[in-house]
């Protein structure tokens, strides 16, 4: 069973949890239902960098405007696709008309349009260099952030699973021992996982001279906290 299914399902080892909860008063004399949970957590360095850059322009001619955006995007995609280990996709493309003199007087209708390009890579330096190159073409950085990749998060959850189950089982056995029970039968194990982001990315973009000499943006990875909670129900007797 793969990890995503394992976390989505409740592992039923002996009896359904709901049945035990509903029929706790029907347990044979001398048996006790024990329910507890254990949470394992670990902070992991983020390994996936994402960037969104946008080209935006104004023109009184809608066709000329769109042609300029299309040309810029074609050039950007050609450059981006030539860089290995970077996933490239395009974002929203929209064009609208607005009045350049909203305070009154003769209307001055202008068309404004923009389109974005999304970059994603585990090779941060390659992505940052590419982003800087696109900025020199007139693209503006909209978003630059790190996150923990799905693959890495799954690896971490796998590493926490056995430890969490072992701790939960040991706690059940200690609870039973404290009640003077000699035997414990695990009834259900329910596993929940989550991912929390903290330490936001630090981003800096600077320029010296004209746009062609713009320095590449700089990013520093933060950490994500991966947690895994195991809930156990057991019958002690």
Secondary structure, 3 states (H helix, E strand, C coil): CCHHHHHHCCEECCCCHHHHHHCHHHCCCCCEEEEEEEEEEEEEECCEEEEEEEEEEEECCHHHHHHHHHHHHHHHHHHHHCCCCCEEEEEEEEEEEEECCCCCCCCCEEEEEEEEEEEEECCHHHHHHHHHHHHHCCCEEEEEEEECCHHHHHHHHHHHHHHHHHHHHHHHHHHHHHCCCCCEEEEEEEEEEEEEEECCCEEECCCCCCHHHCCCCEEECCEEEEEEEEEEEEEEC
